[in-house]
Amino acid sequence: MLTPYRRTILHRGRRCEVLLATWGEGGRCAPHDHGHARGFVLLLRGRFVERTWARCGSELEVTQTRIFRAPARLPVDEASIHDMQASEGGLSLHVYRPSIRAMRVFDVTHRETLVVTDDCGAWIPSEVGQIVSRQAWADAASALIEPQSKRARVS
């Protein structure tokens, strides 16, 4: 899979992480949460469409669509699920506290929740080694929204 953006980690420590994302034109990440982290995304260049998602029964559905043009600031909390698309390409700065661990990426097509490794971005990984765990929605609809316990990184 082609990734929707290139990640450059500027800082990652136990207490926080800062990364720069360079987006290709039309690049869209998968719906995802931010583990137990909160923070913000600064849109530095470009035009972005953000969709927020919520559980509806055993499915995940879009609840809101917003359009942003840089410069803009988007808050992120541990309960939110969203995706973003850079319609013209773009640049964004992401600041999270604490560092993201056990981020969940939601595969809407296959109806699965994937917990991904810390080196994976907000996309469905093409490398199976970047998937820590996967859970089918039909088997556990609560896995869509309920916070997961912190998991050790699998190498």
C-alpha positions, 0 to 999 in steps of 0.5 A, spaced: 500 500 500 502 507 498 502 511 504 498 517 504 504 521 507 511 521 509 513 521 517 519 525 520 519 523 527 522 530 530 522 527 537 519 521 541 520 520 548 516 517 553 512 523 555 511 526 548 512 525 541 512 530 535 512 528 528 512 532 521 507 529 515 508 531 508 502 529 504 501 527 497 496 530 493 489 526 495 493 522 500 488 520 505 489 516 512 485 510 515 480 512 520 484 511 527 485 513 534 491 516 538 492 510 543 491 514 550 495 520 547 492 527 546 494 533 543 494 537 536 495 537 529 497 544 526 496 544 518 502 548 516 500 548 508 495 545 504 487 544 504 485 538 508 478 534 509 477 531 516 472 526 517 470 524 524 467 517 526 463 514 531 460 507 532 453 505 530 452 498 532 457 494 530 459 499 524 464 505 524 460 511 521 462 518 519 459 523 523 462 529 521 466 532 515 470 539 516 474 542 511 481 546 513 486 550 509 492 552 513 494 555 517 489 551 522 489 547 529 486 541 530 485 538 537 486 531 538 484 527 544 484 519 546 477 518 545 476 521 538 477 517 531 478 521 525 481 520 518 484 526 514 485 527 506 490 532 503 486 534 497 492 538 494 498 535 498 500 538 504 504 539 511 502 538 518 505 538 524 503 533 530 504 533 537 502 528 542 502 527 549 504 522 552 507 518 545 502 514 542 502 507 544 497 502 541 494 506 536 488 503 533 487 503 525 480 501 523 479 497 516 472 499 514 473 495 508 474 488 512 471 491 518 477 490 523 480 494 528 488 493 528 493 495 533 499 497 530 506 498 532 509 505 534 513 506 527 506 505 523 502 511 521 495 512 520 494 507 514 492 499 513 499 496 514 502 492 508 507 489 512 504 484 517 510 485 522 506 492 523 500 489 526 500 488 533 493 485 533 487 485 529 480 484 531 474 483 527 468 487 528 463 482 528 466 478 533 467 484 538 463 490 536 466 493 543 473 493 540 471 499 536 471 504 541 473 501 548 480 503 550 485 498 549 490 496 555 497 498 553 501 493 549 508 492 548 511 493 542 512 487 537 518 487 533 
